[in-house]
Amino acid sequence: MSVSPTSTESIRNDIRAAGLRATPARMATLRLLREATTPMTHADVAQELDDVGVDKATAFRNLNDMTEAGLLRRTELGDHVYRFEEIRPGEVGKDSHPHFLCTVCGAVSCLDNVKLTAGSLRESDKVGEVVEILLRGRCNKCK
């Protein structure tokens, strides 16, 4: 029987395996990001965890500590706002997956199945290595 990635046991083990203490605040933070469907800003995380007694400074420290430990990814999508998300099983290192940013409302969506074509990879290899794909446009609510 496999353990759910959002179970207390799984979260505690993953935090400890990353070399961090599994404090209640870290466990709540990792659970929140594992359950999230989109990357979250520090303000989003702090607001969600406020009711369980995690203050803004603790949320900020935990996001950065877990990013440095390789549990989370911090992404800046050109709008000068850092967003955090879990590094999912099977993702290589800290490389990002594609995102869509709505230029009207600012909503961010993960695009897990978007990949560069073989032709696009050959073209991009001429100038360097692609480490992130960001698509901008209007989401379905704003178009």
N, C-alpha and C positions, 0 to 999 in steps of 0.2 A: 504494500500500500504506500503510495507516494504522499509526501507532506505538501500541503498547499503552500505556495510562496508567500501568502499573507498570514499564515499561521504564526502564532507567537514563537513556537519552537524554531521554525524556519528563519524568521527575522532575527531572533537572538543568535542563532548559529551563524548566519551570514555576517552579522555585524562583528561577532567575535573572530570569525575567520579572516576578516579584513584587518584585524589587529586593534579594534576599538572596543571599549567597554560598552556593553549592551544596556545603556541607561533607559529608563522609561521614555524620556524625550526622544532619544535616537530611535527607539523602536517605534514610537508613534509616527515619527517623521518618515521612516522607511516604509511603514505600512501605508501611510497616506499616499506616498509617491508610487508605490506598487499598485494601488487601487485607482490611481488617477488615469484618465484617458488621454490627457494632454500634458505637456510640460507645465510646471507651476513656478511662479515667481516666488521670491522670498516673502513678499507681502501676502500672497495667496496662502502659502504654507503657514505663516505666522497667524493669519486670521483663522484658518481651520483648526490650528492646535491651541489657540487661546483658551478655548473652553476646557481643555484638559490640563491647563496650568503651564503651558510652554510659552515663555515670553519671547519677544522679537529677537533679543540678543542671543538667547539660547538657540532659537531656530536658525539664525544666521550662522552661528558657530557649527552647529550640527550639519547643516547643508554643506559647508565648506570642508569640514572634517571627513564627511562621508564621500565627498567628491575626491579629495586627496587620497582616500583609501580605496578608490575604485568601485564604490557601490553606486555612485550617482554620476551623472554627466551634467556639466554646466554649459549652457548654450546661449550665445548672444546672437540674435537674428537680425541685427542691423538697426534695432530700435533702442539700443543702449539699455536694455533690460535683460538681466540674467534670468534664465529659466532653468529649472532643475528637473531631471527625470531619472528613473532608475536605469542602470545598464542591464539590459535584459539578458537572460541566458542565451548563449550562442552568438552574441554580439562580440566582435573582436575588440578587445581593449577599450579605449575611450572614444573610438571613432563613432561618429554620429550617423543616424539614419535621416532620410529626407524629411523636411517639414514644409508645411504650407502656412504662410502668414497672410491673413486678410489685411489689406491695406486700408480698409474702411474701419472695421471694429477692433482690429488687433488680435483676433482669435488665432490661435496656433493649433494646427492639427499635425499628427504624425502620419507620414506616408510610408509605411513599412514596405510596401511592395513596389515602390518606384525605384528603378535601377537605370544606370546609364546603359545604353546599347553598346554593342561591340564597336560600332563606328564612332560613337561619342567618346568611348574610352581611348581609342586610338588618337583622336584629335586632342583630347585633354592631356594625354601622355606627352604630346609634343611640347607642352608648356609647364607641366608639373603633375603632381598627384592630387586628385580630387579627394578631399576629406569630408566635405559636407555639401549637400544639395539643399538649396532653399528656393522654393517657388513662392512667388508673391502674386496676389490677385484679389478678387472679391469672392468671399465665401457665398454659399447658397443663400444665406439670409440677407446678404447685402447686395447681391447682384440684381 
